[in-house]
Amino acid sequence: MPKEIREKFNSNEFYVVDLPYGIMLIPRVKDPIKALEEEGKKLPDIPIKELKKMIREEAEKEIGLR
């Protein structure tokens, strides 16, 4: 893996996911719990019920149900 990529994602290890149209590289994090907590901090400050509703509505739009 090129140095620039390793530094950008702060990881020397990546998961390789085989997809029908190519591969996807996912950086392996050292502390997955901490990484998840950091991602959680990026969520909007709204109740979980409302967030779930928003996600469901967006998913329905993407598959053409709305």
C-alpha positions as CSV (number, residue, x, y, z in Angstrom):
1,M,0.0,0.0,0.0
2,P,1.5,3.4,-0.9
3,K,2.7,5.5,2.0
4,E,0.3,8.3,1.2
5,I,-2.7,6.0,1.5
6,R,-1.5,4.5,4.8
7,E,-1.0,7.9,6.3
8,K,-4.3,9.3,5.0
9,F,-6.2,6.5,6.7
10,N,-3.8,6.1,9.6
11,S,-3.6,2.4,9.1
12,N,-1.1,-0.1,7.8
13,E,-3.7,-2.9,7.5
14,F,-6.8,-3.0,5.3
15,Y,-9.6,-5.4,4.8
16,V,-10.1,-6.4,1.2
17,V,-13.8,-6.8,0.1
18,D,-14.4,-8.5,-3.2
19,L,-17.3,-6.8,-5.1
20,P,-18.9,-7.7,-8.5
21,Y,-17.4,-4.5,-10.0
22,G,-14.0,-4.5,-8.2
23,I,-12.5,-4.5,-4.8
24,M,-12.9,-2.2,-1.8
25,L,-10.2,-1.5,0.7
26,I,-11.4,-0.8,4.3
27,P,-8.8,0.5,6.8
28,R,-8.5,-1.7,9.8
29,V,-8.6,0.5,12.9
30,K,-6.5,-0.2,16.0
31,D,-9.4,0.4,18.5
32,P,-12.8,-0.3,16.8
33,I,-14.8,0.8,19.9
34,K,-13.1,4.2,20.0
35,A,-13.5,4.6,16.2
36,L,-17.2,3.8,16.6
37,E,-17.6,6.3,19.5
38,E,-15.9,9.0,17.3
39,E,-18.3,8.3,14.4
40,G,-21.2,8.5,16.9
41,K,-20.2,12.0,17.8
42,K,-20.7,13.0,14.2
43,L,-24.4,12.1,14.3
44,P,-26.9,15.0,14.6
45,D,-28.2,15.8,18.1
46,I,-31.7,14.4,17.6
47,P,-33.5,11.5,19.2
48,I,-32.7,8.0,17.9
49,K,-36.3,7.4,16.9
50,E,-36.2,10.5,14.6
51,L,-32.8,9.5,13.2
52,K,-34.1,6.0,12.4
53,K,-37.1,7.5,10.7
54,M,-34.8,9.8,8.6
55,I,-32.6,6.9,7.6
56,R,-35.6,4.7,6.7
57,E,-37.1,7.5,4.5
58,E,-33.8,8.0,2.7
59,A,-33.4,4.3,2.1
60,E,-36.9,4.2,0.7
61,K,-36.2,7.1,-1.6
62,E,-33.1,5.3,-2.9
63,I,-34.9,2.1,-3.8
64,G,-37.9,4.0,-5.3
65,L,-40.5,3.5,-2.7
66,R,-41.0,7.3,-2.2
